[in-house]
Amino acid sequence: MPFPGKGVPMGRERRSHALDRHGVLQNAPPVAPGASHLQHMVSGSWAGPGTFGYRSVVTFLPRSTCSDLLRLTPPRAEIKLAVLTGLVQEGVEAPLLATWNRSRELGADADGSHALEEGVLDASTLAAARARSEGLRRHASSVLGGFAAACEASDFVAVLADADGVVVDTFGGGAFAREAERLRLIEGAAWGESLRGTNAIGTALAENRPVAVYGAAHFARVNEGLVCFAAPIRDPRGEIVGVLDATSRAERANAFDIGIVVSMARAIEEVLRAREYARASGGIDLVERLMERSHEPAFLVERPGRVVRADARARALMQEIRDESFLPDWPALVARASIASELRVHLSPTRGEVSQGQVAALDLIVEPITDGRGDILALMVFAAPVVAEGFGQASLPAAPRHAAIRRRTPRPPTAEHAFERILGSDPALETARTTCARLARSRLPVLLLAETGAGKELFARAIHDASPRAAAPYVPVNCGAIQPALLLSELFGHGPGAYTGAARGGRDGLIATAHGGTLFLDEVADLSGEAQVALLRVLEDGTYFRVGESTQRTADIRIVAATSRDLHALVAASEFREDLFFRIGGACVELPPLRQREDIAELASELWSRMLEAQDAGSLRLSPAALEAIAAHDWPGNVRELESALEFAVAMAGEEVEVTPAHLPPTLKARGRALPRRAGAGSTGSSGIGLPALDAARHAALLEALETSNGNVSEAARKLGVARSTVYRLGRRLGLDSLR
Ligand SMILES: Nc1ncnc2c1ncn2[C@@H]1O[C@H](COP(=O)(O)OP(=O)(O)OP(=O)(O)O)[C@@H](O)[C@H]1O
């Protein structure tokens, strides 16, 4: 039996034949199995984000699109009358009762004929409403083409309403169009609950979630013959900007259609989001680069805590942890973003016992992405997995830094620990570290002068991390590694078709990416003359031009530059602009080459421990003889060369328990052999290279301290009242190879 038409009060038995309790039509005309009318019609053109003619910003993770759907199904006719007149408050499902009560309190007209006459804006008010919704309307129409056609063909009218429930656009309608017009599904009609009571548009706005209203669940009698599906449209900040609705005669009801409407509303939200990201500093490119650069799984999270993008590592992590609700709620994340500190979250206990090697918790670092007004648009969440150690471990230790838990990847430093990753206690290094930590807080450009591998990049990153710009991008560029012909456009970007092979729509450069943050120009002496001029302008007034464009752009960047060349000499030879040199060289910091450092053995030991931890290489020891050879080498490649030498030694040591000089790279062994012969282990006499009297006294004191400390350098240092590095340094000078 067909579902009764509009305005006809529904009899009990007729209704029960038409809709089940979920509002699904029981005797619907045949459509493809599992498909609805609308779905059937749009399936050819709808294949998810990215197919709507705009660049998809997000990669959706699987999630239910209708999980918060409010489905309002009709009650018995006599009950409706009794409830609406306030005689009884039962016999109706609670959500429906709530919307009816709200409608009544708002003064909605239960018959609805009054609203038919009154509820339409005059032409000029409508024009103003449409103008206010101009952005929404334009973006919606860019994605609703296929949907509108499907609505037309399946006798649904599609309605776009603004945040007040005023219809600003309609599409489709087919055979239902005239009826829709009579019921005021037309531009300018107000569909808020206060006027028309429970209906999909007004109720979706009131509830801020998708709503399906079937037949007599509508508050107003005149709308009882309708089925309407609506979903709110929110901007990236989560504010409702409008509603998308599809309405037809009640007999067209199909539970699947609400899914299509929700998906379409989401598609419109995607376009709005794409626009917002494009306007945010750096655009979506910034987000992509941030995610690419991350060493840890990275998620992009939007209000109200929705993961909208995840890089490959993050997707793999999600699969591994199988815990969809691992993120703290949005306010907690936002709070973390503002204090820039780490937050450990333990994974759901429903995953059962945590065994060795399984991810047990995540350490989150949260960075905000803000729009032009400084409002938080989204959050980048970097999630370092923490794995459990020890077989058969039943549950996680409560203390976050319990020994049974170790990080799988090194954690990015927080502001107060930014310089901690720079190891060593050499006085010159210490001076550089203190100077840079102070400079970090200012906006001054910093010029780092050092040989290759001596830690320029490490210092640049620490300066950024300790600066007020820490949450903004840090963009490192090796000017010497980019082809000179491309350097200018890599840095400044280029306009559409600026050169052969240029991106058609133009592209932002690294300066735009670094907006708000720090640009690290490594090998700055390799900048071309043209790039030097352009960089000088950015430093002076914050303006620049993309290659091939005349539109002036602005960028707020802090420059940290570095070079291993003699910039003074280059300036003297007119190979580097003097004015740029004065701009970037206001604060010059020299980093000592490793061979001049007094803490080589200490640094080697610390790097060694760090490396063993990272490689899970157990308790392999660095023998005193190996340390001695390391301390004696002159390290032209500086710390980078030292790191490689240590990795080489691990590989060569194989199953041994101790690394000896034989395991070190041949360059070190050769150098070691060239050194004067040193005293043997435990020797108490002179080294045979002629110690002056003072050194002899130090030698004795050092030996005594070491002996009474069982060779423990830290303890010996404490006894002597000197730094560990001094013990190593003295030991090196005095020819001791018994340090442990
Ligand atoms: N003081 C230090 N403590 C710990 N690690 C260091 C230190 N200095 C340098 N390193 C490590 O040595 C390697 C080289 O350092 P970095 O890349 O910062 O050098 P650089 O001067 O920028 O080199 P280049 O001029 O070749 O770019 C990196 O792996 C870095 O982590």
The ligand as an SDF file (V2000), in Angstrom:
LIG
                    3D

 31 33  0  0  0  0  0  0  0  0999 V2000
   77.6150   18.9570   19.7710 N   0  0  0  0  0  0  0  0  0  0  0  0
   76.9810   17.9500   19.1620 C   0  0  0  0  0  0  0  0  0  0  0  0
   76.3400   17.0460   19.9010 N   0  0  0  0  0  0  0  0  0  0  0  0
   75.7290   16.0100   19.3270 C   0  0  0  0  0  0  0  0  0  0  0  0
   75.6830   15.8020   18.0200 N   0  0  0  0  0  0  0  0  0  0  0  0
   76.2930   16.6750   17.2160 C   0  0  0  0  0  0  0  0  0  0  0  0
   76.9630   17.8120   17.7530 C   0  0  0  0  0  0  0  0  0  0  0  0
   77.4540   18.5220   16.7340 N   0  0  0  0  0  0  0  0  0  0  0  0
   77.1070   17.8850   15.6160 C   0  0  0  0  0  0  0  0  0  0  0  0
   76.4120   16.7820   15.8970 N   0  0  0  0  0  0  0  0  0  0  0  0
   75.8970   15.7860   14.9480 C   0  0  0  0  0  0  0  0  0  0  0  0
   76.7960   15.7490   13.8570 O   0  0  0  0  0  0  0  0  0  0  0  0
   76.1180   15.6750   12.6130 C   0  0  0  0  0  0  0  0  0  0  0  0
   76.4620   16.8860   11.7770 C   0  0  0  0  0  0  0  0  0  0  0  0
   75.9350   18.0410   12.4190 O   0  0  0  0  0  0  0  0  0  0  0  0
   75.2670   19.2320   11.5970 P   0  0  0  0  0  0  0  0  0  0  0  0
   74.4770   18.6950   10.4380 O   0  0  0  0  0  0  0  0  0  0  0  0
   74.5710   20.1070   12.5450 O   0  0  0  0  0  0  0  0  0  0  0  0
   76.5780   19.9100   11.0400 O   0  0  0  0  0  0  0  0  0  0  0  0
   76.7150   21.1000   10.0120 P   0  0  0  0  0  0  0  0  0  0  0  0
   77.7750   21.9660   10.5560 O   0  0  0  0  0  0  0  0  0  0  0  0
   75.3950   21.7220    9.7480 O   0  0  0  0  0  0  0  0  0  0  0  0
   77.2270   20.3180    8.7520 O   0  0  0  0  0  0  0  0  0  0  0  0
   77.2020   20.8170    7.2090 P   0  0  0  0  0  0  0  0  0  0  0  0
   78.0070   22.0680    7.1590 O   0  0  0  0  0  0  0  0  0  0  0  0
   77.8440   19.6820    6.4920 O   0  0  0  0  0  0  0  0  0  0  0  0
   75.7750   21.0090    6.8780 O   0  0  0  0  0  0  0  0  0  0  0  0
   74.6400   15.6140   12.9530 C   0  0  0  0  0  0  0  0  0  0  0  0
   74.2390   14.2670   12.9650 O   0  0  0  0  0  0  0  0  0  0  0  0
   74.5700   16.1950   14.3500 C   0  0  0  0  0  0  0  0  0  0  0  0
   73.4920   15.6540   15.0590 O   0  0  0  0  0  0  0  0  0  0  0  0
  1  2  1  0
  2  3  1  0
  2  7  2  0
  3  4  2  0
  4  5  1  0
  5  6  2  0
  6  7  1  0
  6 10  1  0
  7  8  1  0
  8  9  2  0
  9 10  1  0
 10 11  1  0
 11 12  1  0
 11 30  1  0
 12 13  1  0
 13 14  1  0
 13 28  1  0
 14 15  1  0
 15 16  1  0
 16 17  2  0
 16 18  1  0
 16 19  1  0
 19 20  1  0
 20 21  2  0
 20 22  1  0
 20 23  1  0
 23 24  1  0
 24 25  2  0
 24 26  1  0
 24 27  1  0
 28 29  1  0
 28 30  1  0
 30 31  1  0
M  END
$$$$
